[in-house]
Amino acid sequence: MAHPSKALASAKPLNRAHRIPRTMKRDLMEILCCPVCKGDLTLTVDAEKEEILEGSLFCKACNHRYVIRDGIPDLLPPDFK
Ligand SMILES: [Zn+2]
């Protein structure tokens, strides 16, 4: 038998701040930084719909470009490649 009170307790309110974004949107630029120097990244967009599909994030300090592919930013430091 179902317990309505239990179902209510498990229905948590949406907390967007704790959702980890899996695709690259422009909002992400506010939280993204260079994984090496934590500096600002410059966004270059090659293809965009509701989200950025293809492009790159460039760190001036490290002179390294992080590729965005299929809407997912590849933020592995250069040493890891
Ligand atoms: Zn950097």
PDB file of the backbone (N, CA, C, O) and the ligand in Angstrom, with CONECT records:
HET     ZN  A 101       1
ATOM      1  N   MET A   1       0.838  -1.204   0.000  1.00  0.00           N
ATOM      2  CA  MET A   1       0.000   0.000   0.000  1.00  0.00           C
ATOM      3  C   MET A   1       0.874   1.256   0.000  1.00  0.00           C
ATOM      4  O   MET A   1       1.886   1.329   0.698  1.00  0.00           O
ATOM      5  N   ALA A   2       0.470   2.214  -0.778  1.00  0.00           N
ATOM      6  CA  ALA A   2       1.285   3.428  -0.934  1.00  0.00           C
ATOM      7  C   ALA A   2       1.159   4.350   0.275  1.00  0.00           C
ATOM      8  O   ALA A   2       0.107   4.426   0.911  1.00  0.00           O
ATOM      9  N   HIS A   3       2.208   5.021   0.567  1.00  0.00           N
ATOM     10  CA  HIS A   3       2.211   5.993   1.662  1.00  0.00           C
ATOM     11  C   HIS A   3       2.420   7.396   1.092  1.00  0.00           C
ATOM     12  O   HIS A   3       3.543   7.782   0.767  1.00  0.00           O
ATOM     13  N   PRO A   4       1.339   8.144   0.976  1.00  0.00           N
ATOM     14  CA  PRO A   4       1.431   9.473   0.350  1.00  0.00           C
ATOM     15  C   PRO A   4       2.415  10.397   1.065  1.00  0.00           C
ATOM     16  O   PRO A   4       3.101  11.184   0.412  1.00  0.00           O
ATOM     17  N   SER A   5       2.495  10.317   2.358  1.00  0.00           N
ATOM     18  CA  SER A   5       3.381  11.217   3.101  1.00  0.00           C
ATOM     19  C   SER A   5       4.839  10.938   2.760  1.00  0.00           C
ATOM     20  O   SER A   5       5.659  11.854   2.699  1.00  0.00           O
ATOM     21  N   LYS A   6       5.155   9.665   2.540  1.00  0.00           N
ATOM     22  CA  LYS A   6       6.526   9.291   2.201  1.00  0.00           C
ATOM     23  C   LYS A   6       6.908   9.830   0.815  1.00  0.00           C
ATOM     24  O   LYS A   6       8.022  10.304   0.593  1.00  0.00           O
ATOM     25  N   ALA A   7       5.941   9.739  -0.102  1.00  0.00           N
ATOM     26  CA  ALA A   7       6.186  10.230  -1.463  1.00  0.00           C
ATOM     27  C   ALA A   7       6.450  11.728  -1.438  1.00  0.00           C
ATOM     28  O   ALA A   7       7.315  12.220  -2.163  1.00  0.00           O
ATOM     29  N   LEU A   8       5.728  12.436  -0.631  1.00  0.00           N
ATOM     30  CA  LEU A   8       5.912  13.887  -0.534  1.00  0.00           C
ATOM     31  C   LEU A   8       7.299  14.228   0.015  1.00  0.00           C
ATOM     32  O   LEU A   8       7.954  15.163  -0.447  1.00  0.00           O
ATOM     33  N   ALA A   9       7.718  13.472   0.981  1.00  0.00           N
ATOM     34  CA  ALA A   9       9.002  13.754   1.619  1.00  0.00           C
ATOM     35  C   ALA A   9      10.169  13.568   0.656  1.00  0.00           C
ATOM     36  O   ALA A   9      11.196  14.237   0.773  1.00  0.00           O
ATOM     37  N   SER A  10       9.999  12.644  -0.304  1.00  0.00           N
ATOM     38  CA  SER A  10      11.100  12.386  -1.229  1.00  0.00           C
ATOM     39  C   SER A  10      11.106  13.357  -2.403  1.00  0.00           C
ATOM     40  O   SER A  10      12.070  13.400  -3.167  1.00  0.00           O
ATOM     41  N   ALA A  11      10.036  14.137  -2.551  1.00  0.00           N
ATOM     42  CA  ALA A  11       9.984  15.101  -3.649  1.00  0.00           C
ATOM     43  C   ALA A  11      10.723  16.377  -3.240  1.00  0.00           C
ATOM     44  O   ALA A  11      10.142  17.299  -2.667  1.00  0.00           O
ATOM     45  N   LYS A  12      11.987  16.398  -3.544  1.00  0.00           N
ATOM     46  CA  LYS A  12      12.793  17.561  -3.164  1.00  0.00           C
ATOM     47  C   LYS A  12      12.550  18.716  -4.130  1.00  0.00           C
ATOM     48  O   LYS A  12      12.291  18.497  -5.313  1.00  0.00           O
ATOM     49  N   PRO A  13      12.633  19.928  -3.633  1.00  0.00           N
ATOM     50  CA  PRO A  13      12.514  21.069  -4.549  1.00  0.00           C
ATOM     51  C   PRO A  13      13.720  21.126  -5.482  1.00  0.00           C
ATOM     52  O   PRO A  13      14.826  20.732  -5.111  1.00  0.00           O
ATOM     53  N   LEU A  14      13.495  21.615  -6.679  1.00  0.00           N
ATOM     54  CA  LEU A  14      14.593  21.737  -7.636  1.00  0.00           C
ATOM     55  C   LEU A  14      15.640  22.727  -7.120  1.00  0.00           C
ATOM     56  O   LEU A  14      15.327  23.868  -6.781  1.00  0.00           O
ATOM     57  N   ASN A  15      16.848  22.273  -7.073  1.00  0.00           N
ATOM     58  CA  ASN A  15      17.929  23.169  -6.671  1.00  0.00           C
ATOM     59  C   ASN A  15      18.919  23.287  -7.823  1.00  0.00           C
ATOM     60  O   ASN A  15      19.831  22.474  -7.973  1.00  0.00           O
ATOM     61  N   ARG A  16      18.716  24.310  -8.620  1.00  0.00           N
ATOM     62  CA  ARG A  16      19.511  24.445  -9.844  1.00  0.00           C
ATOM     63  C   ARG A  16      20.999  24.658  -9.557  1.00  0.00           C
ATOM     64  O   ARG A  16      21.860  24.294 -10.358  1.00  0.00           O
ATOM     65  N   ALA A  17      21.275  25.242  -8.422  1.00  0.00           N
ATOM     66  CA  ALA A  17      22.674  25.541  -8.100  1.00  0.00           C
ATOM     67  C   ALA A  17      23.487  24.263  -7.939  1.00  0.00           C
ATOM     68  O   ALA A  17      24.699  24.250  -8.152  1.00  0.00           O
ATOM     69  N   HIS A  18      22.800  23.191  -7.562  1.00  0.00           N
ATOM     70  CA  HIS A  18      23.534  21.943  -7.329  1.00  0.00           C
ATOM     71  C   HIS A  18      23.526  21.027  -8.537  1.00  0.00           C
ATOM     72  O   HIS A  18      24.116  19.946  -8.513  1.00  0.00           O
ATOM     73  N   ARG A  19      22.855  21.463  -9.593  1.00  0.00           N
ATOM     74  CA  ARG A  19      22.882  20.647 -10.815  1.00  0.00           C
ATOM     75  C   ARG A  19      24.186  20.899 -11.554  1.00  0.00           C
ATOM     76  O   ARG A  19      24.561  22.045 -11.800  1.00  0.00           O
ATOM     77  N   ILE A  20      24.853  19.849 -11.895  1.00  0.00           N
ATOM     78  CA  ILE A  20      26.093  19.997 -12.653  1.00  0.00           C
ATOM     79  C   ILE A  20      25.751  20.000 -14.141  1.00  0.00           C
ATOM     80  O   ILE A  20      25.205  19.028 -14.662  1.00  0.00           O
ATOM     81  N   PRO A  21      26.071  21.082 -14.809  1.00  0.00           N
ATOM     82  CA  PRO A  21      25.731  21.154 -16.228  1.00  0.00           C
ATOM     83  C   PRO A  21      26.577  20.191 -17.052  1.00  0.00           C
ATOM     84  O   PRO A  21      27.785  20.074 -16.844  1.00  0.00           O
ATOM     85  N   ARG A  22      25.939  19.516 -17.974  1.00  0.00           N
ATOM     86  CA  ARG A  22      26.674  18.547 -18.799  1.00  0.00           C
ATOM     87  C   ARG A  22      26.922  19.077 -20.196  1.00  0.00           C
ATOM     88  O   ARG A  22      27.702  18.509 -20.960  1.00  0.00           O
ATOM     89  N   THR A  23      26.258  20.159 -20.522  1.00  0.00           N
ATOM     90  CA  THR A  23      26.484  20.729 -21.846  1.00  0.00           C
ATOM     91  C   THR A  23      26.936  22.171 -21.700  1.00  0.00           C
ATOM     92  O   THR A  23      26.790  22.800 -20.653  1.00  0.00           O
ATOM     93  N   MET A  24      27.487  22.660 -22.786  1.00  0.00           N
ATOM     94  CA  MET A  24      28.122  23.966 -22.757  1.00  0.00           C
ATOM     95  C   MET A  24      27.125  25.058 -23.101  1.00  0.00           C
ATOM     96  O   MET A  24      26.747  25.213 -24.262  1.00  0.00           O
ATOM     97  N   LYS A  25      26.705  25.803 -22.116  1.00  0.00           N
ATOM     98  CA  LYS A  25      25.879  26.973 -22.363  1.00  0.00           C
ATOM     99  C   LYS A  25      26.673  28.213 -21.992  1.00  0.00           C
ATOM    100  O   LYS A  25      27.700  28.144 -21.317  1.00  0.00           O
ATOM    101  N   ARG A  26      26.170  29.333 -22.447  1.00  0.00           N
ATOM    102  CA  ARG A  26      26.913  30.568 -22.179  1.00  0.00           C
ATOM    103  C   ARG A  26      26.981  30.875 -20.692  1.00  0.00           C
ATOM    104  O   ARG A  26      27.932  31.501 -20.223  1.00  0.00           O
ATOM    105  N   ASP A  27      25.959  30.430 -19.943  1.00  0.00           N
ATOM    106  CA  ASP A  27      25.974  30.633 -18.486  1.00  0.00           C
ATOM    107  C   ASP A  27      27.208  29.993 -17.853  1.00  0.00           C
ATOM    108  O   ASP A  27      27.715  30.452 -16.830  1.00  0.00           O
ATOM    109  N   LEU A  28      27.671  28.925 -18.489  1.00  0.00           N
ATOM    110  CA  LEU A  28      28.812  28.189 -17.944  1.00  0.00           C
ATOM    111  C   LEU A  28      30.069  29.040 -17.864  1.00  0.00           C
ATOM    112  O   LEU A  28      30.954  28.790 -17.046  1.00  0.00           O
ATOM    113  N   MET A  29      30.135  30.046 -18.721  1.00  0.00           N
ATOM    114  CA  MET A  29      31.330  30.882 -18.738  1.00  0.00           C
ATOM    115  C   MET A  29      31.562  31.546 -17.383  1.00  0.00           C
ATOM    116  O   MET A  29      32.691  31.893 -17.036  1.00  0.00           O
ATOM    117  N   GLU A  30      30.474  31.717 -16.620  1.00  0.00           N
ATOM    118  CA  GLU A  30      30.607  32.369 -15.317  1.00  0.00           C
ATOM    119  C   GLU A  30      31.333  31.485 -14.316  1.00  0.00           C
ATOM    120  O   GLU A  30      31.956  31.987 -13.380  1.00  0.00           O
ATOM    121  N   ILE A  31      31.259  30.169 -14.508  1.00  0.00           N
ATOM    122  CA  ILE A  31      31.890  29.277 -13.532  1.00  0.00           C
ATOM    123  C   ILE A  31      33.134  28.591 -14.083  1.00  0.00           C
ATOM    124  O   ILE A  31      33.917  28.016 -13.327  1.00  0.00           O
ATOM    125  N   LEU A  32      33.317  28.652 -15.409  1.00  0.00           N
ATOM    126  CA  LEU A  32      34.472  27.981 -15.990  1.00  0.00           C
ATOM    127  C   LEU A  32      35.729  28.831 -15.856  1.00  0.00           C
ATOM    128  O   LEU A  32      35.703  30.048 -16.035  1.00  0.00           O
ATOM    129  N   CYS A  33      36.820  28.160 -15.538  1.00  0.00           N
ATOM    130  CA  CYS A  33      38.105  28.836 -15.564  1.00  0.00           C
ATOM    131  C   CYS A  33      39.149  27.823 -16.011  1.00  0.00           C
ATOM    132  O   CYS A  33      38.884  26.623 -16.080  1.00  0.00           O
ATOM    133  N   CYS A  34      40.315  28.319 -16.308  1.00  0.00           N
ATOM    134  CA  CYS A  34      41.395  27.454 -16.768  1.00  0.00           C
ATOM    135  C   CYS A  34      41.755  26.451 -15.669  1.00  0.00           C
ATOM    136  O   CYS A  34      42.004  26.852 -14.532  1.00  0.00           O
ATOM    137  N   PRO A  35      41.786  25.143 -15.993  1.00  0.00           N
ATOM    138  CA  PRO A  35      42.111  24.124 -14.980  1.00  0.00           C
ATOM    139  C   PRO A  35      43.568  24.202 -14.516  1.00  0.00           C
ATOM    140  O   PRO A  35      43.929  23.640 -13.482  1.00  0.00           O
ATOM    141  N   VAL A  36      44.387  24.895 -15.279  1.00  0.00           N
ATOM    142  CA  VAL A  36      45.808  24.978 -14.918  1.00  0.00           C
ATOM    143  C   VAL A  36      46.089  26.199 -14.039  1.00  0.00           C
ATOM    144  O   VAL A  36      46.655  26.076 -12.952  1.00  0.00           O
ATOM    145  N   CYS A  37      45.688  27.375 -14.521  1.00  0.00           N
ATOM    146  CA  CYS A  37      46.043  28.608 -13.803  1.00  0.00           C
ATOM    147  C   CYS A  37      44.840  29.279 -13.160  1.00  0.00           C
ATOM    148  O   CYS A  37      44.981  30.310 -12.501  1.00  0.00           O
ATOM    149  N   LYS A  38      43.644  28.696 -13.347  1.00  0.00           N
ATOM    150  CA  LYS A  38      42.391  29.256 -12.809  1.00  0.00           C
ATOM    151  C   LYS A  38      42.081  30.641 -13.386  1.00  0.00           C
ATOM    152  O   LYS A  38      41.301  31.403 -12.817  1.00  0.00           O
ATOM    153  N   GLY A  39      42.694  30.942 -14.499  1.00  0.00           N
ATOM    154  CA  GLY A  39      42.461  32.240 -15.126  1.00  0.00           C
ATOM    155  C   GLY A  39      41.213  32.234 -15.987  1.00  0.00           C
ATOM    156  O   GLY A  39      40.567  31.201 -16.161  1.00  0.00           O
ATOM    157  N   ASP A  40      40.885  33.384 -16.517  1.00  0.00           N
ATOM    158  CA  ASP A  40      39.712  33.524 -17.377  1.00  0.00           C
ATOM    159  C   ASP A  40      39.945  32.851 -18.718  1.00  0.00           C
ATOM    160  O   ASP A  40      41.061  32.814 -19.236  1.00  0.00           O
ATOM    161  N   LEU A  41      38.858  32.320 -19.263  1.00  0.00           N
ATOM    162  CA  LEU A  41      38.919  31.698 -20.577  1.00  0.00           C
ATOM    163  C   LEU A  41      38.153  32.558 -21.579  1.00  0.00           C
ATOM    164  O   LEU A  41      37.115  33.136 -21.254  1.00  0.00           O
ATOM    165  N   THR A  42      38.671  32.632 -22.781  1.00  0.00           N
ATOM    166  CA  THR A  42      38.001  33.366 -23.846  1.00  0.00           C
ATOM    167  C   THR A  42      37.229  32.379 -24.709  1.00  0.00           C
ATOM    168  O   THR A  42      37.793  31.417 -25.229  1.00  0.00           O
ATOM    169  N   LEU A  43      35.927  32.631 -24.856  1.00  0.00           N
ATOM    170  CA  LEU A  43      35.061  31.716 -25.590  1.00  0.00           C
ATOM    171  C   LEU A  43      35.022  32.051 -27.073  1.00  0.00           C
ATOM    172  O   LEU A  43      34.803  33.199 -27.460  1.00  0.00           O
ATOM    173  N   THR A  44      35.236  31.043 -27.888  1.00  0.00           N
ATOM    174  CA  THR A  44      35.056  31.173 -29.329  1.00  0.00           C
ATOM    175  C   THR A  44      34.000  30.168 -29.753  1.00  0.00           C
ATOM    176  O   THR A  44      34.128  28.981 -29.452  1.00  0.00           O
ATOM    177  N   VAL A  45      32.959  30.617 -30.446  1.00  0.00           N
ATOM    178  CA  VAL A  45      31.853  29.739 -30.834  1.00  0.00           C
ATOM    179  C   VAL A  45      31.881  29.487 -32.332  1.00  0.00           C
ATOM    180  O   VAL A  45      31.913  30.422 -33.132  1.00  0.00           O
ATOM    181  N   ASP A  46      31.867  28.204 -32.702  1.00  0.00           N
ATOM    182  CA  ASP A  46      31.805  27.828 -34.108  1.00  0.00           C
ATOM    183  C   ASP A  46      30.400  27.399 -34.505  1.00  0.00           C
ATOM    184  O   ASP A  46      29.965  27.659 -35.627  1.00  0.00           O
ATOM    185  N   ALA A  47      29.688  26.746 -33.592  1.00  0.00           N
ATOM    186  CA  ALA A  47      28.317  26.287 -33.852  1.00  0.00           C
ATOM    187  C   ALA A  47      27.522  26.392 -32.568  1.00  0.00           C
ATOM    188  O   ALA A  47      27.969  25.953 -31.509  1.00  0.00           O
ATOM    189  N   GLU A  48      26.328  26.984 -32.671  1.00  0.00           N
ATOM    190  CA  GLU A  48      25.538  27.194 -31.464  1.00  0.00           C
ATOM    191  C   GLU A  48      24.057  27.037 -31.774  1.00  0.00           C
ATOM    192  O   GLU A  48      23.563  27.571 -32.767  1.00  0.00           O
ATOM    193  N   LYS A  49      23.347  26.297 -30.915  1.00  0.00           N
ATOM    194  CA  LYS A  49      21.882  26.278 -30.958  1.00  0.00           C
ATOM    195  C   LYS A  49      21.404  26.841 -29.626  1.00  0.00           C
ATOM    196  O   LYS A  49      21.646  28.013 -29.337  1.00  0.00           O
ATOM    197  N   GLU A  50      20.724  26.026 -28.800  1.00  0.00           N
ATOM    198  CA  GLU A  50      20.397  26.526 -27.452  1.00  0.00           C
ATOM    199  C   GLU A  50      21.650  26.522 -26.591  1.00  0.00           C
ATOM    200  O   GLU A  50      21.752  27.235 -25.593  1.00  0.00           O
ATOM    201  N   GLU A  51      22.595  25.699 -27.011  1.00  0.00           N
ATOM    202  CA  GLU A  51      23.853  25.619 -26.294  1.00  0.00           C
ATOM    203  C   GLU A  51      24.984  25.673 -27.305  1.00  0.00           C
ATOM    204  O   GLU A  51      24.774  25.558 -28.513  1.00  0.00           O
ATOM    205  N   ILE A  52      26.168  25.848 -26.789  1.00  0.00           N
ATOM    206  CA  ILE A  52      27.318  25.912 -27.683  1.00  0.00           C
ATOM    207  C   ILE A  52      27.744  24.495 -28.037  1.00  0.00           C
ATOM    208  O   ILE A  52      28.116  23.708 -27.166  1.00  0.00           O
ATOM    209  N   LEU A  53      27.684  24.182 -29.330  1.00  0.00           N
ATOM    210  CA  LEU A  53      27.973  22.812 -29.766  1.00  0.00           C
ATOM    211  C   LEU A  53      29.441  22.629 -30.116  1.00  0.00           C
ATOM    212  O   LEU A  53      30.074  21.647 -29.730  1.00  0.00           O
ATOM    213  N   GLU A  54      29.961  23.586 -30.847  1.00  0.00           N
ATOM    214  CA  GLU A  54      31.360  23.494 -31.264  1.00  0.00           C
ATOM    215  C   GLU A  54      32.038  24.831 -31.015  1.00  0.00           C
ATOM    216  O   GLU A  54      31.482  25.893 -31.296  1.00  0.00           O
ATOM    217  N   GLY A  55      33.222  24.757 -30.497  1.00  0.00           N
ATOM    218  CA  GLY A  55      33.956  25.988 -30.255  1.00  0.00           C
ATOM    219  C   GLY A  55      35.184  25.700 -29.422  1.00  0.00           C
ATOM    220  O   GLY A  55      35.682  24.575 -29.390  1.00  0.00           O
ATOM    221  N   SER A  56      35.661  26.720 -28.754  1.00  0.00           N
ATOM    222  CA  SER A  56      36.833  26.506 -27.934  1.00  0.00           C
ATOM    223  C   SER A  56      36.916  27.554 -26.839  1.00  0.00           C
ATOM    224  O   SER A  56      36.335  28.636 -26.929  1.00  0.00           O
ATOM    225  N   LEU A  57      37.651  27.197 -25.814  1.00  0.00           N
ATOM    226  CA  LEU A  57      37.926  28.099 -24.698  1.00  0.00           C
ATOM    227  C   LEU A  57      39.435  28.296 -24.661  1.00  0.00           C
ATOM    228  O   LEU A  57      40.205  27.340 -24.568  1.00  0.00           O
ATOM    229  N   PHE A  58      39.833  29.550 -24.735  1.00  0.00           N
ATOM    230  CA  PHE A  58      41.263  29.831 -24.837  1.00  0.00           C
ATOM    231  C   PHE A  58      41.769  30.521 -23.579  1.00  0.00           C
ATOM    232  O   PHE A  58      41.180  31.492 -23.105  1.00  0.00           O
ATOM    233  N   CYS A  59      42.877  29.998 -23.044  1.00  0.00           N
ATOM    234  CA  CYS A  59      43.514  30.642 -21.896  1.00  0.00           C
ATOM    235  C   CYS A  59      44.735  31.404 -22.391  1.00  0.00           C
ATOM    236  O   CYS A  59      45.687  30.825 -22.914  1.00  0.00           O
ATOM    237  N   LYS A  60      44.680  32.707 -22.210  1.00  0.00           N
ATOM    238  CA  LYS A  60      45.784  33.561 -22.661  1.00  0.00           C
ATOM    239  C   LYS A  60      47.055  33.272 -21.878  1.00  0.00           C
ATOM    240  O   LYS A  60      48.151  33.238 -22.437  1.00  0.00           O
ATOM    241  N   ALA A  61      46.894  33.063 -20.573  1.00  0.00           N
ATOM    242  CA  ALA A  61      48.056  32.880 -19.700  1.00  0.00           C
ATOM    243  C   ALA A  61      48.825  31.611 -20.056  1.00  0.00           C
ATOM    244  O   ALA A  61      50.056  31.607 -20.062  1.00  0.00           O
ATOM    245  N   CYS A  62      48.093  30.528 -20.356  1.00  0.00           N
ATOM    246  CA  CYS A  62      48.732  29.252 -20.674  1.00  0.00           C
ATOM    247  C   CYS A  62      48.948  29.084 -22.174  1.00  0.00           C
ATOM    248  O   CYS A  62      49.642  28.167 -22.615  1.00  0.00           O
ATOM    249  N   ASN A  63      48.345  29.981 -22.952  1.00  0.00           N
ATOM    250  CA  ASN A  63      48.391  29.867 -24.406  1.00  0.00           C
ATOM    251  C   ASN A  63      47.903  28.491 -24.843  1.00  0.00           C
ATOM    252  O   ASN A  63      48.495  27.845 -25.708  1.00  0.00           O
ATOM    253  N   HIS A  64      46.793  28.055 -24.214  1.00  0.00           N
ATOM    254  CA  HIS A  64      46.241  26.742 -24.544  1.00  0.00           C
ATOM    255  C   HIS A  64      44.757  26.852 -24.863  1.00  0.00           C
ATOM    256  O   HIS A  64      44.021  27.603 -24.223  1.00  0.00           O
ATOM    257  N   ARG A  65      44.336  26.091 -25.859  1.00  0.00           N
ATOM    258  CA  ARG A  65      42.956  26.115 -26.303  1.00  0.00           C
ATOM    259  C   ARG A  65      42.257  24.827 -25.899  1.00  0.00           C
ATOM    260  O   ARG A  65      42.719  23.730 -26.214  1.00  0.00           O
ATOM    261  N   TYR A  66      41.129  24.973 -25.193  1.00  0.00           N
ATOM    262  CA  TYR A  66      40.326  23.818 -24.788  1.00  0.00           C
ATOM    263  C   TYR A  66      39.152  23.696 -25.745  1.00  0.00           C
ATOM    264  O   TYR A  66      38.389  24.645 -25.929  1.00  0.00           O
ATOM    265  N   VAL A  67      39.011  22.537 -26.347  1.00  0.00           N
ATOM    266  CA  VAL A  67      38.018  22.343 -27.394  1.00  0.00           C
ATOM    267  C   VAL A  67      36.655  22.015 -26.800  1.00  0.00           C
ATOM    268  O   VAL A  67      36.554  21.268 -25.826  1.00  0.00           O
ATOM    269  N   ILE A  68      35.601  22.584 -27.398  1.00  0.00           N
ATOM    270  CA  ILE A  68      34.227  22.202 -27.061  1.00  0.00           C
ATOM    271  C   ILE A  68      33.711  21.355 -28.218  1.00  0.00           C
ATOM    272  O   ILE A  68      33.666  21.816 -29.359  1.00  0.00           O
ATOM    273  N   ARG A  69      33.322  20.118 -27.924  1.00  0.00           N
ATOM    274  CA  ARG A  69      32.876  19.205 -28.973  1.00  0.00           C
ATOM    275  C   ARG A  69      31.548  18.590 -28.555  1.00  0.00           C
ATOM    276  O   ARG A  69      31.411  18.112 -27.429  1.00  0.00           O
ATOM    277  N   ASP A  70      30.569  18.599 -29.457  1.00  0.00           N
ATOM    278  CA  ASP A  70      29.232  18.063 -29.149  1.00  0.00           C
ATOM    279  C   ASP A  70      28.652  18.703 -27.888  1.00  0.00           C
ATOM    280  O   ASP A  70      27.925  18.053 -27.137  1.00  0.00           O
ATOM    281  N   GLY A  71      28.967  19.944 -27.665  1.00  0.00           N
ATOM    282  CA  GLY A  71      28.397  20.678 -26.541  1.00  0.00           C
ATOM    283  C   GLY A  71      29.091  20.426 -25.223  1.00  0.00           C
ATOM    284  O   GLY A  71      28.639  20.913 -24.187  1.00  0.00           O
ATOM    285  N   ILE A  72      30.181  19.673 -25.238  1.00  0.00           N
ATOM    286  CA  ILE A  72      30.874  19.351 -23.988  1.00  0.00           C
ATOM    287  C   ILE A  72      32.290  19.928 -24.020  1.00  0.00           C
ATOM    288  O   ILE A  72      33.098  19.573 -24.877  1.00  0.00           O
ATOM    289  N   PRO A  73      32.573  20.820 -23.077  1.00  0.00           N
ATOM    290  CA  PRO A  73      33.917  21.384 -23.032  1.00  0.00           C
ATOM    291  C   PRO A  73      34.932  20.380 -22.496  1.00  0.00           C
ATOM    292  O   PRO A  73      34.722  19.765 -21.451  1.00  0.00           O
ATOM    293  N   ASP A  74      36.022  20.227 -23.218  1.00  0.00           N
ATOM    294  CA  ASP A  74      37.090  19.311 -22.812  1.00  0.00           C
ATOM    295  C   ASP A  74      38.121  20.130 -22.044  1.00  0.00           C
ATOM    296  O   ASP A  74      38.986  20.774 -22.639  1.00  0.00           O
ATOM    297  N   LEU A  75      38.022  20.099 -20.736  1.00  0.00           N
ATOM    298  CA  LEU A  75      38.878  20.955 -19.910  1.00  0.00           C
ATOM    299  C   LEU A  75      40.035  20.187 -19.274  1.00  0.00           C
ATOM    300  O   LEU A  75      40.494  20.527 -18.184  1.00  0.00           O
ATOM    301  N   LEU A  76      40.493  19.160 -19.959  1.00  0.00           N
ATOM    302  CA  LEU A  76      41.671  18.456 -19.448  1.00  0.00           C
ATOM    303  C   LEU A  76      42.897  19.349 -19.652  1.00  0.00           C
ATOM    304  O   LEU A  76      43.095  19.922 -20.723  1.00  0.00           O
ATOM    305  N   PRO A  77      43.700  19.451 -18.619  1.00  0.00           N
ATOM    306  CA  PRO A  77      44.946  20.224 -18.787  1.00  0.00           C
ATOM    307  C   PRO A  77      45.809  19.595 -19.874  1.00  0.00           C
ATOM    308  O   PRO A  77      45.732  18.388 -20.106  1.00  0.00           O
ATOM    309  N   PRO A  78      46.634  20.408 -20.546  1.00  0.00           N
ATOM    310  CA  PRO A  78      47.450  19.890 -21.654  1.00  0.00           C
ATOM    311  C   PRO A  78      48.315  18.717 -21.246  1.00  0.00           C
ATOM    312  O   PRO A  78      48.579  17.849 -22.078  1.00  0.00           O
ATOM    313  N   ASP A  79      48.762  18.652 -20.020  1.00  0.00           N
ATOM    314  CA  ASP A  79      49.629  17.568 -19.559  1.00  0.00           C
ATOM    315  C   ASP A  79      48.961  16.210 -19.616  1.00  0.00           C
ATOM    316  O   ASP A  79      49.631  15.179 -19.671  1.00  0.00           O
ATOM    317  N   PHE A  80      47.632  16.213 -19.603  1.00  0.00           N
ATOM    318  CA  PHE A  80      46.877  14.964 -19.537  1.00  0.00           C
ATOM    319  C   PHE A  80      46.611  14.365 -20.913  1.00  0.00           C
ATOM    320  O   PHE A  80      46.004  13.299 -21.020  1.00  0.00           O
ATOM    321  N   LYS A  81      47.055  15.034 -21.952  1.00  0.00           N
ATOM    322  CA  LYS A  81      46.755  14.533 -23.303  1.00  0.00           C
ATOM    323  C   LYS A  81      47.872  13.642 -23.816  1.00  0.00           C
ATOM    324  O   LYS A  81      47.791  13.132 -24.933  1.00  0.00           O
TER     325      LYS A  81
HETATM  326 ZN    ZN A 101      45.598  28.921 -17.892  1.00  0.00          ZN2+
END
